[in-house]
Amino acid sequence: MNKKQTERTNRLLPNGEPRYVRCYDNGGKTQDRYTVVFTGRYTHKTGRQHLYVGMSGNPFHPLGVGQHGESSTQIDYPSYKHLGKKIKFSELTDDCKKCVLQTYNDLWDIN
């Protein structure tokens, strides 16, 4: 990776955490306990759609949930109360982090 790519990656993933996401936890009220909304200026790549992912704590397990979705508006604006409590990316389970990073890296063309 060249210097310019490294700088870009560091801007998009400071300390290894995605900069342009907002994370929510509904406390287990539904199977898709965690919701992560992708933010930033990427909608020109997605037909003006805003992306999000809803997950259980173990989205890769055969009985887990890992559902991607899209909306014409941000699903957490103007209110996010229907998604649960706002949490930090670091509070997600390791598998949830992996799921989010796979999509985030594809969305932002990070190798």
N, C-alpha and C positions, 0 to 999 in steps of 0.2 A: 504494500500500500504506500502510495507516495504521500508527501507532506500535506498536500491539499486535501486528499481523501481522509487522512488521519484527522485533520482539523475539522472537517465537515462531520465526521463520525463523532468526534468529541463534543461538537455543538449539539448534535441530535441525540446523543446518548451520554450526557454528563454523568460521570461515575458509574457508567454501565446501565443507567436507568433512562427510559425513554422520556424525552422532554415534552412531547406533544401528546399526552394522554391524561385523562381524568378517570379515576377509579372509584368505584362504589361497592358497598357491601350491604345487602339487605338483611344480614343476620341469619340467613338460612330460611327465610319465609317461603322461598321457592327453590326449585332445583338449580336454577341459574342464579345462584347467590351473588356472584360477582359480576359487575358490568364495567367494562372499560370502553370509554369513548375516545376515539382518535380525533385529535384537534390539529390545528395548524393549517397551512395553505397547501393542501394536497388534492382538493376536490376537482381540479382541472384534469386529474388522472382518473377520476372515478365517475365521470359524467355528472358532476356537481352533486354527487351523493356523499353523505357523511357516514362514516363507518363506525361500527361498535361491535363488541363481542360480549356475549353473556356466557358465564361459565359456572360449573360447580367447582368445588375445591380440587377436583381431580379430572380435568377435562379430557385427558387422553385414555382414561379407564373405559372399558366397554359399557359400564353403567353410568359413566360420567356425562356431563353436558359441556359442549363447546360450540356455541352457535353464533356465527357471524351474521350481522345484519347491516342494513343501510337505510337511510332516511333522507328526505329532501331537506330536513333541518336537523340541527344538533338535538339529540333526544334528551339532553340534560339542560336545555335552555328554553325558557327562562327559569324553569324550576327542575331540580333533580330529586325531590323528595320521593318520587315514585321508584327511584333506583336504590334508595337506602342512604346510609351514611357515607359521606366522602372519606376515603382513606388514601394513604400513600401507596405508591407502587410497591414499595418494600414490604407492605403488609399482606400482599397477595401470596398465595402458596407458590412454591417453586414451579409446579406444573402450570399454574395460571400465568406466571411471569414468562415461562417458555412460550406459551400460546400467544401471549400479547407480543412478545419480541419477534416471533416468526412473522406475524402480520405487519408489525411496525417496520421491520427491516425490509420487507417486500415493498411496502408503501413508500418508503423513503430511499429505496435503492441502496441499502447498506449491505455490503458483502460480509 
